[in-house]
């Protein structure tokens, strides 16, 4: 429900309600599926798909910032399901995408997987993930409030599986500013954790981002069950791996660089990373954000 306060002009009430409804994240809007793409390997145990949706009619697409999420409403087998997803701004006009892993027992993921182009969904948002992180943070906590362009000078990102989606938001945000200001100096480091090599998804796109970053983005992969010819990191993310990864990529100096470390993935993985960072003396209270 949209509540508007007006003085005496009832005609203005409808206009105010209309404007507020267009910008109210709690109001569900209609979108249609315009593209569906499998972004996982052919041998993946659970497929990962990228779904692209477009606004209907002449409605405006809201701006999605790093840390924003949306909620999708679907009626499935007599149930009303509401699920949260990370929206990725599309290069196509008035479009956004979500990336989901399809689980055997996942009602929503299986439902979305089988839909054809033209399928209509109801979406509300975007909402700010800052409200979901404990302790509560200011708005848009994934961005640098001390910088005019909201970019970090040095940003470490650790992602497990589909926990990479907020990192994709951050990477695209920084690279967009790089296109506008080629001399902008920042460094982005992503540690992408998966169980097996077949679980790595969106690999070509990730490599495209690295190539487009002009040396400002570096991605490191780690597998808990690597193949025999694997040349990158292996095992679980622990104190030793974190210490080497951080120290190999950044040497503290006297400059006033703004540094942040952001993690997103399964809760047990994030709990372990938080403990390990604390054990090696990383200032987690000031410099780290944990998204579970």
N, C-alpha and C positions, 0 to 999 in steps of 0.2 A: 504494500500500500504506500502511495506517495502522498505526503501531507504537505500542503502549501499554505502559507499565510499571506492573505491579501487584505486590502482595506475594504473597499466597497464595490469594486468592479468585478462582478461575477465572470465577465468575459475573460478577464485576465487570469482567472483561476485555471481554466483549461489550458491556456498557453504555458503557465508556470508548471503545471503538472506534466505537460508534454515534454518540456525541456528537461525537467528533473528526471523523468522516467528514462530519457535517452542516456543519461549519465549515471543512473543509479545501478551500482554493481549487483544489487540484490534482486533486480528484475531480470527474469529469464528472457533471452533473445533467441530468435530462430536463425540457424545457420544450416547450410547444405554442404554435404561432402562433395568435393570437386576432384580429389585425387587420393589414391591409396597406393602406397609404395612399401614393399618389404625391404627393410634396411639391414636385416640380419643375414648371416651366411646361410647357404643352402643346407648345411649340416647342423644348424643350431637346434638345440633340444626344444627351445621355446622360441617361436618366431617373434621378431620385433617389427612393428609396422609404424609407418609415418602416415598420419591422416591429415589431410589439408581441407579446411572448411572455409566457406565464403559467406559473407553477410548476404541477407536477402533484401531485395529492393534497394533503396537508396540510403539505408542506415549506415552510420559511420562505425568503423572498427575502432574499439578503444586502443589506446597505446599500451603496450605491454613492456614493463620494465623488468630488469633482473630481480627475481624474488617474487614476481607476480604468479598467481595460480588462478585457475578457473574451476568451476564445478559444472559437470555435465549430468543432465537428468534424462533417464531412459526408463521406459516401461518394458520389463522383461519377465516373461512367464508369470504374469500376475503380480509382479513386484515392482515397486517404484525404487529405482536405484539412483543414488547420487554419489558421484566419484570426483575426486580432485585430480587435475592434470596441470602440467606446466606448459603454457602456451609459448610457441616460438613464432615471432613475427616473420611472415612470409615475404619473399621478394615480390610476390604477386599482389596486386592492389586489392585491398579489403579482404585479405586472407590471413589465416593463421594455421599453424600445424601443432599436432601433439604427437609424441612418440610413446607407444605403449608396448609392453611385453605381454604376449598372450599366454595365459596359464590355463591348464586343463580345467581347473576348478573355478576360473575367473568368469563370472557371469557377464560382467560388463566388457571385459577385454574380448571375450569370445563373441559377444553380441556385435561389438564394433568391427571386429575382424571380418565378419561375413556380410557386412553391408556393402551395397553397390553405390557407385557414384550417383548423386541425386538424393541420397538418404538425408533426412532432416533431423537435426538434434536441437535440444534446448540447452542453452549455455547461460550462466551468469558469472559475473566477475568483471574485471580482475580484482582479486583480493591480495593483500600484502602479506607475504609469509612472515614478516616481522612479528605479527600478532600470534603466530603459532610456535615461535621459538621461545624456549625458557632459558634465562629470564626474559621478560618482555623487553623489546628493543624499540628504538625510534623507527619511524617509517623508512622503508626502503633501505634496510640495514645492509643489504648486499652491495650498495653503492657507497662511494666515498664522499661523505658530506663535507669534507674539508677541501674538496677540489671543485672548481667551477664546472668542469665537465663530468664530475662524479666518477672519474676513472681512478683506479688505484695505480700507484707507481710500480709496485711489485705485488702480484696476486698469485698465491698458491691455491690450487684447487685439487681436492681429492674426491673422486667419485667411484661409487660401486654400482655397476649395472646401469639401470635407468636413472639412477641418481645423477647421471651426467647432464640431465636436461637443464637444471638451473645453471650449470657451468656453460652450456651452450648459449644461454641467455647472456651471461656475463661476457663470454668471448665475442659474440656478435656485437654487443654494446660497445666494447672497447675497439673492435676493428672498424666499426662505423665511424667512430671519432677519429681513428687513424686515417680514414679516407678523407675526412674533412681537414685534418691537421696532420699532414705527413711527418712533421717534426716532433709530434707528441712522443715523449719518451716513456714507455712503460714496458714491463716484462710480465708475461703470463706463463704459468707453469701448471700443467694438468697431469696428475697421477691417476690413471684410469685402471681400476681393479676389476678383474673378472675371474671366474673359476677356470674355464678352459678357453682355448683359442677360438673355438666355435661360438663362444658367448660374446665375443667382441662384435659390436655392431656399428654401423654408420662409419666404417673405417675410411672409405674413400672421401667422405665429406670432412672427416676430421683432418685427413691429410691435406685436403683442399684449404681448410682454414689455416693450417700451418704454412702452406705455400703463400697464402694471401697476406700473412701477417708480417712479411718482410723481416723475419727473424725474431719477432716479438712474442711468438707463441711456441712453446716446446711441450710436446706430449710424451709422457713415459707410460708404458704399459706394464702391468704386473699380473701374473696368473698364479693361482694357487695350485693348479695342475697343468703345468706347461708341457708341451711336447719336447722330445729329446733335442731338437735343433733350435729351441727357443733361446734367443740372445738377449732378451731384456730381463726385467726383474721377475723373480719368482718367489712364491711363498706368501704368507700372510703379512699384511702391513704391520710392522713392529717398530720398536724403538730404533734398532739399527738401520732399518730401511729408511725411516723418516729422517733420521739424523744425516745420513749420507745424501738423501735426495735434497733436503733443504740446504745443506752446506755446499753441495756441488753446484747448486743453481743460484745461490745468493751469498755474498760476503758482506756483512754489515759494515757500514762506514759512518762517517760523521755527517753525511748529508741528511736532509729532512725528508727522506722517502716515506711515503705512506704504504704500509705493508699490511696485508690481510691474508689469512688462511681460511678457506671455506671448504667444508666437507658435506657430502650428501650421499646417503646410501642406507643399507639395512641397519636397524638400530644397534644390533650387536657389534657390527663392524665399526660404527661411529663411536660407540662406547669404548671399544678397544683403542681406537685412534686417539680419542681424548685422553685416555689414561697414559698412552705412550708419549704423547706430546708433553703432558705434564711431567712425566718422569725425566725427559731430556731437557727440561727447563724452558720449554717454549712458553711465552707469555699468553696462555690461552684466554685469560680474562679480558685482555685488551686487544689481542690480535687474531682471535679465532672465532669462528661461527660454526656450530654443529647443527645440521639439518637431519632430523631422523624421520 
